[in-house]
Amino acid sequence: MQLPAPLEAKFNELVKRYPRRRSALVPMLLFAQDQFGHISDALIGEIARRLDLNTLQVTETLVYYSMLRRKPAGKHHVQVCTNVACMLRGANRIYELVQRKLGIGHQQTTKDGMFSLEEVECIGACTGAPAMQINYDYYENLTPVKVDELIDDLDVGRRTEASPYTAGALHERHPAEVPVTSRRWGIQNSRTLEVYRKHEGYQALQKALRQMTPDQVIEEVKKSNLRGRGGAGFPAGVKWSFVPKDSPKPKYILCNADESEPGTCKDRPLMEFDPHQLIEGIVIAGRAVNAHLGYIYIRGEYRYVMDILDGAIAEAYTAGLLGKNILGSGFDFELYTHTGAGSYECGEESALMESLEGKRGYPRIRPPFPAVVGLYGCPTVINNVETLSSVPSIILKGGEWYANLGSPKNGGTRLFCVSGHVRRPGIYELPLGFNLKRMIEEVAGGIPNGKKLKAVIPGGSSCPLLSAEEADLPMDFDSLAKAGSMLGSGGVVVIDEDTCMVDLARRIMHFYAHESCGWCIPCREGTHWLRRMLDRFHDGGGRAEDIPLVGELAKNMLGRTFCPLGDAAALPTISIAKKWRREFEQHLKGRCPYKPAESLVGTL
Ligand SMILES: Cc1cc2nc3c(=O)[nH]c(=O)nc-3n(C[C@H](O)[C@H](O)[C@H](O)COP(=O)(O)O)c2cc1C
């Protein structure tokens, strides 16, 4: 099959990035789709031939990823997010409007081929909610009027500019903020090497390579009490120290930029505004564990962010900050981006590695843990974008300095993405241990329209919800665990008194049912049973005996799956069924007594 020259060049470059060719499969499929609009049989055959696979291997992989299509989409592929943060700010109304305006529904295309439509899961724009993507462009803070105009403009070829940057990230700093990883946001051209260098850029790498041994680097990170920002909060330095020093195998650094946890959208601006900080953190991690190759696994929807990262990586190579003999130290490190193609499960570390190996994102059984048996069966450190972006400051200013910014055993600051019913949704960098009530009321401006707080999702939709009475607590890993919830990935979703908690539970379960990879039966079946039961309840068909059953079913999923996605689906559901039981009872009388949310944008 003859390919257009740019795609041919891209394919040739992609296969060189990996020790095993199959790893190029998902990126090749996505880039091919970008060129041809969908993945035809001929393309499958061509890609299989190039990767020494059979067509079945390619097909079974591609059908796993929600962004990959076997049929053409419209010229403008409209993807409306209706996940929790967007839903709370009127996304369902936006979605209805788009359907009416285009005269099509989910996964349909207009007759003239101009538009296709999809209701999608969280796209990482929670603080700019309600939001949608058209092709790869983001449109945030939507109102019905804006959407109406946008579609008209696209229809007649009068293009409206997409949001130029992560809408929820750049705001006036609140005095309580302590900017560390976000300190260069808002500086002009912050993503360039020149500006990064003017603001202490690559000094930490210089220090790690010239003045410190790998063990000293690990010790410094241990001292900082930096805990993983991807969700589980495992101490980063301890994780690095698990990598066996005497292993003859190659070692890898993986940066988890899959950012798909609903409510979470902070890795996007970290990469968008300060890609060199992340690159520097990754190279330092490589130096600490003697790894010489790394990948940034980035969710497919973040295409423009990947382009920014690729640009920064190219700059770093040219300046001798990546590649052979970095800064004349004798240390070599190669770094590449790797695109996902639509799968929340691929953010789970073992599924991410499967995906990077060119397969379906199914989780692996553990132990062994990635630090010992990871990518291609070799020792691998996998850390979140924010975790790795914190490393340069720690090395430069010292672990103790960083630890002292936070609370005991919870070092430093973190980026809290405050979304939902607040006056000033945004990404705020606050010390760990900052009070949640203050975060909502003072930092994010409180709840609009004189409403009262009903509930908070404290760290992304996988966390048990807190009631208003429970929200007066320090936001650190240990305090949240003590309160029966989790700090998770920093996605703080604020919910006001008018919100229907059954509807919220229903929407959350739709997400997990959609994203369950299907590998483990309790998760695959449990999420769908619960989704159907919650739908029925919300639509007025609930039965009294279903109320305890919701909690029971969810409890039966806990701890019974290879990866924590089953727990992630169960935990918020259990908390809602227990704490807001009364709302389930209200639904027994008929249809939902609460009004669906309107767009809040421009009304505050
Ligand atoms: C279903 C599921 C999805 C996850 N998604 C992400 C993600 O998008 N980004 C991320 O950094 N961690 C995610 N994690 C956590 C990772 O498995 C892993 O703990 C993390 O990358 C480790 O990095 P850290 O120690 O720096 O947090 C997810 C976990 C699960 C169970």
The ligand as a Tripos MOL2 file, in Angstrom:
@<TRIPOS>MOLECULE
LIG
   31    33     1     0     0
SMALL
NO_CHARGES

@<TRIPOS>ATOM
      1 C1         -7.8680    2.4150   36.6020 C.3       1 LIG1
      2 C2         -6.6860    3.2290   36.9660 C.ar      1 LIG1
      3 C3         -6.3660    4.3400   36.2110 C.ar      1 LIG1
      4 C4         -5.2400    5.1040   36.5320 C.ar      1 LIG1
      5 N1         -4.9760    6.2130   35.7870 N.ar      1 LIG1
      6 C5         -3.8730    6.9400   36.0600 C.ar      1 LIG1
      7 C6         -3.5580    8.0810   35.2730 C.ar      1 LIG1
      8 O1         -4.2850    8.4420   34.3480 O.2       1 LIG1
      9 N2         -2.4250    8.7730   35.5880 N.ar      1 LIG1
     10 C7         -1.6000    8.3820   36.6170 C.ar      1 LIG1
     11 O2         -0.5840    9.0180   36.8450 O.2       1 LIG1
     12 N3         -1.8910    7.3170   37.3760 N.ar      1 LIG1
     13 C8         -2.9860    6.5800   37.1200 C.ar      1 LIG1
     14 N4         -3.2520    5.4750   37.8680 N.ar      1 LIG1
     15 C9         -2.2820    5.0780   38.9050 C.3       1 LIG1
     16 C10        -1.1490    4.2430   38.3030 C.3       1 LIG1
     17 O3         -1.5320    2.8840   38.2920 O.3       1 LIG1
     18 C11         0.1420    4.3550   39.1100 C.3       1 LIG1
     19 O4         -0.1450    4.1430   40.4510 O.3       1 LIG1
     20 C12         0.8480    5.6920   38.9470 C.3       1 LIG1
     21 O5          1.1590    5.9270   37.6040 O.3       1 LIG1
     22 C13         2.1350    5.6840   39.7390 C.3       1 LIG1
     23 O6          2.7350    6.9510   39.7090 O.3       1 LIG1
     24 P1          2.9050    7.8230   41.0200 P.3       1 LIG1
     25 O7          3.4950    6.9000   42.0530 O.co2     1 LIG1
     26 O8          3.8130    8.9050   40.6280 O.co2     1 LIG1
     27 O9          1.5500    8.2690   41.4160 O.co2     1 LIG1
     28 C14        -4.4010    4.7240   37.6000 C.ar      1 LIG1
     29 C15        -4.7420    3.6110   38.3690 C.ar      1 LIG1
     30 C16        -5.8780    2.8840   38.0540 C.ar      1 LIG1
     31 C17        -6.2060    1.7090   38.8950 C.3       1 LIG1
@<TRIPOS>BOND
     1     1     2 1
     2     2     3 ar
     3     2    30 ar
     4     3     4 ar
     5     4     5 ar
     6     4    28 ar
     7     5     6 ar
     8     6     7 ar
     9     6    13 1
    10     7     8 2
    11     7     9 ar
    12     9    10 ar
    13    10    11 2
    14    10    12 ar
    15    12    13 ar
    16    13    14 ar
    17    14    15 1
    18    14    28 ar
    19    15    16 1
    20    16    17 1
    21    16    18 1
    22    18    19 1
    23    18    20 1
    24    20    21 1
    25    20    22 1
    26    22    23 1
    27    23    24 1
    28    24    25 2
    29    24    26 1
    30    24    27 1
    31    28    29 ar
    32    29    30 ar
    33    30    31 1
@<TRIPOS>SUBSTRUCTURE
     1 LIG1         1 GROUP 0 **** ****
